[in-house]
């Protein structure tokens, strides 16, 4: 078998259509059919069940495609490394960030790359956990940095927990509640509450502490994936934000009763079995320096 055949297999697995795959691969349909047939003959089993116009992977085919993706990824990484050595480039890093890490890590990471790796290429993507995970699985991203409690368990994802950080309710210094020594939770509900989308675990903690009115669907008035926008609103209004304390040191932490006592659990997520991106060790070190609660 060849890498070309494996690429043909992966493309057909993605589309389920010989005609569409042949068009994308710049092949004739008979040529693609011969390539897949030769691969099936060599492996000794059918890779696809041909049902009408749809071609679906057999259980055997599903296993082979998973292995083929690893092999093609490794071949692509080898080819990329060779090109980078020839051109004097250091490499490329594509990372997706959730709202909390994005608020604290984007600027330090860009600064690190600009100062220490000026010839490298970095792409930072933002979005919901579901969209970022799909981009990781599609090989559009090398790694994710997010609150791992929002992640659905999956065997193809490698999750490394790195940091835990305090979550709290915050407001601007001029807010009517900013000077109070104790703020009953019910008092918060007199003001707009802002938050990024919260995980089921956080929703459970909120309801355990404060009751049904604390469920995010009931409590949150202003919901947005971009924490920076929510923080700007809070800085210029009487809105209150539920976020990581260190994401906005200029805001006032409200002494809500009972105490929230909630932690975000941030981590790195990669594809299980896939070679690690060269920049990940430096990203881990940066997270350790930047993503810490102040003493």
Backbone torsions as a table, in degrees:
resi	resn	phi	psi	omega
1	UNK	NA	158.7	-178.9
2	UNK	-125.8	164.0	175.1
3	UNK	-61.4	-33.9	178.4
4	UNK	-61.8	-44.2	177.8
5	UNK	-62.5	-40.3	179.3
6	UNK	-64.9	-37.8	176.4
7	UNK	-65.6	-38.7	175.9
8	UNK	-61.0	-44.0	179.8
9	UNK	-61.0	-46.7	-178.2
10	UNK	-62.9	-43.0	-179.4
11	UNK	-65.0	-41.8	179.4
12	UNK	-67.2	-36.1	176.5
13	UNK	-63.6	-35.0	179.8
14	UNK	-69.9	-42.4	-173.3
15	UNK	-95.1	-31.6	-175.6
16	UNK	72.5	8.0	-176.5
17	UNK	-131.4	124.9	177.0
18	UNK	-63.9	-40.8	-176.7
19	UNK	-66.5	-45.5	179.6
20	UNK	-65.2	-42.8	-179.2
21	UNK	-66.0	-42.4	179.0
22	UNK	-60.4	-40.7	179.3
23	UNK	-63.2	-45.3	-179.1
24	UNK	-67.4	-33.7	-178.5
25	UNK	-86.7	-1.3	-178.2
26	UNK	59.9	44.4	177.4
27	UNK	-122.6	163.4	167.8
28	UNK	-80.9	156.7	179.9
29	UNK	-63.2	-42.1	177.4
30	UNK	-60.6	-36.9	-180.0
31	UNK	-65.4	-40.3	178.1
32	UNK	-66.8	-40.6	179.1
33	UNK	-61.4	-41.1	179.3
34	UNK	-65.3	-39.0	179.9
35	UNK	-63.0	-46.1	179.7
36	UNK	-67.2	-40.4	179.9
37	UNK	-63.6	-40.9	179.3
38	UNK	-64.4	-38.1	178.6
39	UNK	-67.0	-41.8	177.9
40	UNK	-63.4	-40.1	179.4
41	UNK	-64.0	-40.7	-178.6
42	UNK	-68.5	-38.0	-178.4
43	UNK	-82.8	-19.3	174.2
44	UNK	86.5	6.0	178.2
45	UNK	-146.9	158.8	177.5
46	UNK	-71.3	140.1	177.9
47	UNK	-97.6	-23.2	-177.6
48	UNK	-132.0	145.0	165.0
49	UNK	-96.4	122.2	-177.3
50	UNK	-94.5	101.4	-176.3
51	UNK	-112.1	102.4	-177.1
52	UNK	61.7	-128.0	178.9
53	UNK	-88.8	-5.9	-176.5
54	UNK	-99.6	136.4	177.1
55	UNK	-112.7	113.7	-176.2
56	UNK	-110.8	140.8	179.3
57	UNK	-63.7	136.8	170.0
58	UNK	-74.1	165.7	174.0
59	UNK	-54.1	-40.5	176.2
60	UNK	-63.1	-43.0	179.2
61	UNK	-62.1	-37.3	178.6
62	UNK	-61.6	-42.6	178.5
63	UNK	-65.2	-43.6	-178.2
64	UNK	-65.2	-39.9	-179.7
65	UNK	-63.5	-40.5	177.8
66	UNK	-59.4	-44.0	178.8
67	UNK	-68.5	-37.2	-179.7
68	UNK	-63.7	-39.4	179.3
69	UNK	-61.5	-40.9	178.8
70	UNK	-62.6	-45.4	-178.5
71	UNK	-64.7	-43.6	-179.8
72	UNK	-67.3	-39.4	176.7
73	UNK	-60.3	-45.2	-178.6
74	UNK	-65.9	-38.0	177.3
75	UNK	-65.7	-40.6	178.0
76	UNK	-64.7	-40.5	179.0
77	UNK	-64.8	-38.8	177.4
78	UNK	-63.9	-43.7	179.5
79	UNK	-64.9	-41.3	179.9
80	UNK	-64.5	-41.2	178.7
81	UNK	-61.5	-41.8	179.0
82	UNK	-61.4	-44.8	179.4
83	UNK	-64.5	-39.6	-179.5
84	UNK	-65.4	-38.6	177.4
85	UNK	-64.8	-40.3	-179.9
86	UNK	-66.1	-37.0	-176.1
87	UNK	-94.0	-4.4	-178.5
88	UNK	76.5	21.0	178.7
89	UNK	-91.2	153.6	-178.2
90	UNK	-89.4	-38.0	-179.8
91	UNK	153.1	-173.3	-178.8
92	UNK	-133.5	141.9	178.4
93	UNK	-136.6	125.3	-179.0
94	UNK	-119.8	115.8	-173.5
95	UNK	-129.3	140.5	174.1
96	UNK	-105.7	140.3	-178.2
97	UNK	-128.1	137.2	170.8
98	UNK	-72.7	176.0	-173.2
99	UNK	-63.7	-45.2	-179.0
100	UNK	-62.9	-55.7	177.0
101	UNK	-59.0	-35.8	-179.6
102	UNK	-60.3	-38.8	-178.7
103	UNK	-65.5	-31.0	-174.6
104	UNK	-102.9	-24.9	-165.7
105	UNK	-110.2	-22.8	-173.6
106	UNK	-59.0	-54.3	-176.8
107	UNK	-63.0	-47.7	177.5
108	UNK	-60.3	-36.5	180.0
109	UNK	-68.5	-43.3	177.3
110	UNK	-62.8	-39.4	178.8
111	UNK	-64.2	-42.5	178.0
112	UNK	-59.2	-46.8	-177.8
113	UNK	-66.7	-39.6	-179.1
114	UNK	-65.4	-37.5	-176.3
115	UNK	-84.3	-42.9	-171.8
116	UNK	-100.5	-20.4	-177.5
117	UNK	-137.6	62.4	-173.2
118	UNK	-64.1	-19.3	179.8
119	UNK	-97.1	-2.1	180.0
120	UNK	-82.7	165.8	178.9
121	UNK	-118.7	126.4	177.2
122	UNK	-126.5	134.6	176.1
123	UNK	-124.5	122.9	179.2
124	UNK	-110.6	122.8	179.7
125	UNK	-109.3	143.8	177.4
126	UNK	-121.4	155.4	179.1
127	UNK	159.2	-174.8	179.2
128	UNK	-70.1	159.7	179.2
129	UNK	-57.9	-43.1	-177.8
130	UNK	-61.2	-44.2	-179.0
131	UNK	-68.4	-39.7	179.9
132	UNK	-66.7	-41.1	178.9
133	UNK	-63.7	-40.8	179.0
134	UNK	-63.9	-40.5	178.0
135	UNK	-64.5	-36.4	176.3
136	UNK	-64.2	-45.0	179.7
137	UNK	-66.0	-29.9	178.9
138	UNK	-82.9	5.7	179.8
139	UNK	65.1	22.9	174.5
140	UNK	-86.4	-16.1	177.3
141	UNK	-129.9	152.0	178.5
142	UNK	-91.9	-27.5	-176.7
143	UNK	-162.8	161.1	174.6
144	UNK	-123.4	148.2	171.8
145	UNK	-126.0	113.2	-175.6
146	UNK	-157.8	174.9	174.1
147	UNK	-74.5	109.9	-170.7
148	UNK	-70.7	-10.0	175.8
149	UNK	-71.5	-18.8	178.4
150	UNK	-86.9	1.6	-174.7
151	UNK	-95.0	133.5	173.9
152	UNK	-78.1	130.1	-179.6
153	UNK	-57.8	138.3	-179.6
154	UNK	-154.5	142.0	-176.3
155	UNK	-71.7	-20.6	-177.9
156	UNK	-88.8	-1.3	-179.0
157	UNK	-108.1	133.9	174.5
158	UNK	-101.2	119.2	-174.4
159	UNK	-115.6	126.1	177.9
160	UNK	-121.5	109.2	178.2
161	UNK	-73.7	131.9	-175.4
162	UNK	-121.0	-43.1	-173.3
163	UNK	-139.0	145.4	169.3
164	UNK	-118.2	134.9	-176.8
165	UNK	-136.5	148.0	-174.8
166	UNK	-71.1	132.6	171.6
167	UNK	-103.0	145.7	-175.7
168	UNK	-158.4	169.0	172.2
169	UNK	-91.1	134.1	-177.5
170	UNK	-135.2	156.0	177.1
171	UNK	-146.4	174.3	177.1
172	UNK	-76.3	162.0	-175.8
173	UNK	-63.9	-27.3	-177.9
174	UNK	-90.4	6.4	-177.2
175	UNK	-67.8	145.5	178.6
176	UNK	-56.2	-25.8	-178.9
177	UNK	-93.8	-4.9	-170.0
178	UNK	-64.5	-28.8	-176.0
179	UNK	-95.0	-4.3	-176.7
180	UNK	-74.3	142.5	178.5
181	UNK	-80.1	-22.7	178.5
182	UNK	-146.7	133.7	-177.2
183	UNK	-125.6	104.0	174.7
184	UNK	-58.1	143.1	-177.4
185	UNK	-54.0	-40.8	-177.7
186	UNK	-58.2	-27.9	179.6
187	UNK	-68.6	-29.3	178.3
188	UNK	-61.9	-33.6	-173.2
189	UNK	-71.1	-5.8	174.1
190	UNK	-77.9	-6.1	-176.9
191	UNK	-128.3	157.3	176.3
192	UNK	-62.8	136.0	178.4
193	UNK	-110.1	128.1	-177.6
194	UNK	-110.6	145.2	179.0
195	UNK	-165.9	153.2	165.9
196	UNK	-74.9	166.2	175.8
197	UNK	-56.5	134.1	-174.7
198	UNK	-106.3	148.3	179.9
199	UNK	-72.8	164.4	177.2
200	UNK	-61.5	-33.9	-179.8
201	UNK	-66.2	-41.4	177.8
202	UNK	-65.8	-40.2	177.4
203	UNK	-59.9	-40.4	178.8
204	UNK	-63.9	-43.6	179.4
205	UNK	-62.2	-43.5	179.8
206	UNK	-60.2	-44.2	-178.4
207	UNK	-69.7	-34.9	176.4
208	UNK	-64.1	-38.3	-178.3
209	UNK	-76.5	-43.7	-165.3
210	UNK	-123.0	-5.1	178.8
211	UNK	95.4	-179.5	-173.9
212	UNK	-57.7	-30.7	-178.4
213	UNK	-66.8	-14.8	-179.4
214	UNK	-87.9	-3.9	175.3
215	UNK	-59.0	134.6	-176.1
216	UNK	-52.2	-35.3	179.4
217	UNK	-64.2	-27.7	179.0
218	UNK	-92.9	-37.7	-170.6
219	UNK	-84.3	-41.2	-169.7
220	UNK	-82.8	123.5	176.2
221	UNK	-94.0	-35.7	-175.4
222	UNK	-119.5	106.5	-177.4
223	UNK	-117.6	131.5	-177.3
224	UNK	-157.1	145.1	177.6
225	UNK	-69.9	-27.9	-176.6
226	UNK	-91.7	103.5	-178.5
227	UNK	-63.6	-31.8	-179.0
228	UNK	-60.8	-38.0	178.3
229	UNK	-67.7	-41.4	178.7
230	UNK	-63.6	-40.9	-179.9
231	UNK	-64.9	-36.5	177.2
232	UNK	-64.3	-39.5	177.4
233	UNK	-62.4	-43.6	-178.9
234	UNK	-65.0	-36.1	179.9
235	UNK	-66.6	-21.4	-174.3
236	UNK	-122.3	19.5	179.0
237	UNK	-155.0	-177.1	176.9
238	UNK	-92.8	15.4	174.9
239	UNK	-67.7	153.7	178.1
240	UNK	-117.2	139.1	-177.8
241	UNK	-114.7	140.1	170.5
242	UNK	-101.8	112.3	-173.9
243	UNK	-159.6	177.4	174.6
244	UNK	-66.9	131.5	-176.2
245	UNK	-54.9	-43.4	-175.1
246	UNK	-75.0	-7.8	177.7
247	UNK	-73.0	-15.7	-177.8
248	UNK	-150.8	72.9	-179.2
249	UNK	-60.5	-21.6	-178.4
250	UNK	-78.6	-13.6	179.8
251	UNK	-88.2	163.6	-178.6
252	UNK	-94.9	130.3	175.0
253	UNK	-80.3	126.6	-177.4
254	UNK	-85.7	132.0	179.0
255	UNK	-80.7	72.0	-175.1
256	UNK	-72.2	140.4	176.4
257	UNK	-120.8	134.1	-6.4
258	UNK	-67.4	162.2	-176.9
259	UNK	-64.2	143.7	-179.4
260	UNK	-70.9	-48.1	178.6
261	UNK	51.2	52.0	-179.5
262	UNK	-117.7	143.1	179.2
263	UNK	-122.7	137.6	168.5
264	UNK	-85.1	143.3	-178.0
265	UNK	-117.6	101.0	-175.4
266	UNK	-93.1	145.3	-178.9
267	UNK	-156.6	172.7	175.7
268	UNK	-99.2	135.6	179.6
269	UNK	-124.0	128.0	177.1
270	UNK	-134.1	175.9	177.2
271	UNK	-83.3	127.3	179.0
272	UNK	-58.3	129.0	177.3
273	UNK	86.6	-7.8	-179.4
274	UNK	-89.6	143.0	-179.9
275	UNK	-60.1	139.3	-177.5
276	UNK	-73.3	138.4	176.5
277	UNK	-63.5	141.0	-174.7
278	UNK	-59.1	-27.8	-175.3
279	UNK	-85.2	-7.7	-175.3
280	UNK	-59.4	-40.5	177.6
281	UNK	-57.3	-38.5	179.3
282	UNK	-72.1	-32.4	176.5
283	UNK	-66.6	-40.6	177.0
284	UNK	-59.9	-44.9	-179.8
285	UNK	-64.0	-38.9	178.7
286	UNK	-65.7	-43.1	177.3
287	UNK	-58.8	-40.1	-178.9
288	UNK	-64.9	-33.8	-180.0
289	UNK	-79.5	-41.3	-169.7
290	UNK	-91.0	-41.5	-171.8
291	UNK	-91.7	71.3	179.8
292	UNK	-134.8	142.6	171.3
293	UNK	-72.6	140.0	175.3
294	UNK	-69.0	146.2	180.0
295	UNK	-65.6	NA	NA
